[in-house]
């Protein structure tokens, strides 16, 4: 699929909401791509505020601060997907993860998750987003881009594929650098 990929900036926030509000994206609407940016116990939520609302506000604050936390893919002017990418240090949970903890001390950018509404799945949206993410990271000065895909012999339920499939990363030229759990490799693009 031919996509235009652009950083999430304040003027594109409504496009991100359109992607996250798409059919099949209920997990994204709960997380708002904040699960890996936060780590450890969290402060209690204010009365009447859900975890989803707090996560949405957290992501919006990152965007409003001028630090694009990922990219949106467009088919023409229609937003059709999202990829969360940034320097590894921006994802606090990766430090503690037994599966995704650092392989070494090299500076890397991490691709954490993809969100593609059901109507656009199976059309190469995530593959195009991954290609765009690598190009964006390179433009920002990254030398290494790292991913944490799922590697299973059979197709998994879409709900488990937020990290992307290893085969997709293989097609994009990523190489496996570690595997701490049988179905969860760490892959890199140099």
C-alpha positions in Angstrom: 0.0 0.0 0.0 1.3 3.5 -0.9 1.1 5.6 2.2 2.3 9.0 3.3 3.7 8.8 6.8 3.9 11.9 9.0 4.9 12.7 12.6 2.1 13.1 15.1 1.9 16.8 15.7 -0.8 18.8 17.5 -2.5 19.6 14.2 -2.8 15.9 13.4 -4.2 14.9 16.8 -7.7 14.4 15.4 -6.3 12.0 12.8 -4.8 9.9 15.6 -8.2 9.8 17.3 -9.8 8.7 14.1 -7.3 5.7 13.9 -7.7 4.8 17.6 -11.5 5.1 17.3 -11.6 2.7 14.4 -13.2 -0.7 14.5 -10.9 -3.3 16.1 -8.8 -0.7 18.1 -10.4 -1.0 21.6 -7.1 -2.0 23.1 -5.4 1.1 21.7 -8.2 3.3 23.1 -7.4 2.0 26.6 -3.6 2.3 26.3 -3.1 5.3 24.0 0.4 4.0 23.5 1.4 4.9 27.0 1.9 1.4 28.5 5.6 1.2 27.6 6.3 4.9 28.3 5.4 4.4 31.9 6.8 1.9 34.4 6.1 0.9 38.0 3.2 1.8 40.2 1.2 4.9 39.2 -0.4 7.5 41.3 -4.1 7.0 42.0 -6.3 8.6 39.4 -8.4 11.6 40.2 -12.1 10.8 41.0 -14.1 10.2 37.8 -11.0 9.8 35.6 -10.4 6.4 33.9 -7.0 4.9 33.1 -7.9 5.4 29.4 -8.6 9.1 29.9 -5.3 9.5 31.8 -3.3 7.7 29.1 -5.0 9.8 26.4 -4.1 13.0 28.3 -0.5 11.7 28.8 0.0 11.1 25.1 -1.6 14.4 24.2 0.8 16.2 26.6 3.7 14.6 24.8 2.4 15.7 21.4 1.6 19.3 22.7 5.2 19.5 24.1 6.5 19.1 20.6 8.0 15.6 20.8 6.2 13.5 18.2 5.7 10.1 19.9 5.1 8.3 16.6 3.8 8.5 13.1 0.5 8.4 11.3 0.0 6.8 7.9 -2.3 8.3 5.4 -4.0 6.9 2.3 -4.6 10.2 0.5 -6.0 12.3 3.3 -7.5 9.4 5.3 -5.6 8.4 8.4 -5.2 4.5 8.3 -2.6 3.6 10.9 -0.2 4.6 13.6 3.2 3.4 14.8 4.8 4.4 18.1 8.5 5.1 17.7 11.1 7.0 19.6 14.5 6.8 21.4 14.5 3.7 23.7 14.9 5.9 26.8 11.4 7.3 26.2 10.0 3.8 26.9 10.6 3.3 30.7 9.0 -0.1 30.7 11.6 -1.6 28.3 14.2 -1.3 31.0 12.4 -3.7 33.3 11.0 -6.1 30.7 12.6 -9.5 30.9 11.8 -10.0 27.2 12.6 -6.5 25.8 15.4 -5.3 28.1 18.4 -3.8 26.4 20.6 -6.1 24.5 23.6 -3.9 24.9 24.5 -0.2 25.6 24.1 1.0 22.0 21.8 3.9 21.4 18.6 2.7 19.6 15.2 3.9 18.6 12.4 1.5 19.5 9.3 0.6 17.4 6.8 -0.3 20.1 3.4 -0.8 18.5 1.2 -0.5 15.5 -2.5 0.4 15.4 -4.4 -0.3 12.2 -8.2 -0.2 12.1 -9.8 -3.5 11.0 -10.9 -2.2 7.6 -7.3 -1.4 6.6 -5.6 -4.6 7.9 -4.0 -7.1 5.5 -3.2 -4.3 3.0 0.4 -3.5 3.9 -0.4 -0.6 6.2 1.9 -1.8 9.0 4.7 -2.6 6.6 4.5 0.9 5.1 4.4 2.4 8.7 7.5 0.4 9.6 9.4 1.6 6.5 8.3 5.2 7.4 9.4 4.7 11.0 12.9 3.6 9.9 13.2 6.6 7.5 12.0 9.0 10.3 14.4 7.6 12.9 17.3 8.0 10.4 16.3 11.6 9.7 16.4 12.2 13.5 19.9 10.9 13.7 19.2 7.3 14.8 21.8 4.7 13.7 19.9 1.6 15.0 16.1 0.9 15.0 14.9 -1.9 17.2 11.6 -3.9 17.2 10.1 -6.5 19.5 7.8 -8.6 17.1 5.7 -11.7 17.6 7.1 -14.8 15.9 4.6 -17.6 15.7 4.2 -20.3 13.1 0.4 -19.7 12.7 -1.5 -16.4 12.4 -2.2 -14.8 15.8 -5.4 -13.0 16.8 -5.1 -9.3 15.8 -5.3 -8.3 19.5 -1.9 -9.9 20.1 -0.2 -8.3 17.1 0.4 -4.7 18.3 4.1 -5.4 18.2 4.0 -6.6 14.6 4.9 -9.9 13.0 8.6 -10.9 12.7 8.0 -11.7 9.0 7.2 -8.0 8.5 10.4 -6.9 10.1 12.3 -9.5 8.1 10.9 -8.1 4.9 12.1 -4.6 6.0 15.7 -5.8 6.5 15.8 -6.2 10.3 18.1 -8.8 11.8 17.5 -10.8 15.0 19.9 -9.8 17.8 18.3 -11.6 20.8 15.5 -14.0 21.8 14.7 -14.3 25.5 11.3 -16.0 24.9 10.6 -18.5 22.1 8.0 -16.3 20.3 9.4 -12.8 21.0 12.7 -11.9 19.3 14.4 -8.6 19.4 15.3 -7.3 15.9 17.4 -4.4 14.6 17.9 -2.4 11.5 21.2 -0.7 11.1 
